[in-house]
Amino acid sequence: MNLNITGHHLEVTPAIHDYVASKLDRVIRHFDHVTGVHVILSVEKLRQKAEITVHVRGKDIFVEALDENLYAAIDALADKLDRQVLKHKEKKAGHSHESLKHQAVE
């Protein structure tokens, strides 16, 4: 997995990098087919914004979160991403299960 973290109007410190990586490890553990992850951390006036694009086979999952605290934005981002990845995983499993069901009927 290729992890890329960038900051707009913000310096990405080793502490922030480690925090983002630890949050993503929890999410990526659910799904093995992740090829790349791109995280953008930015400051817009008094709002901290965290965006992530996860490249999986056949789809890109994009999530963003806003908060006054950067660490809270990263936490919200990880929670949203976790829901998106589980939803994508269930869809993939559902489609393969349905195709097996159709083959058995014929």
Protein Blocks (a to p, Z undefined) as FASTA:
>chain_A
ZZddddehiacdfklmmmmmmmmmmmmmmpmkbfbdcdddddehjaccdddddddehiac
ddddddfbfklmmmmmmmmmmmmmmmmmmmmmmmmmmmmmmmmmZZ
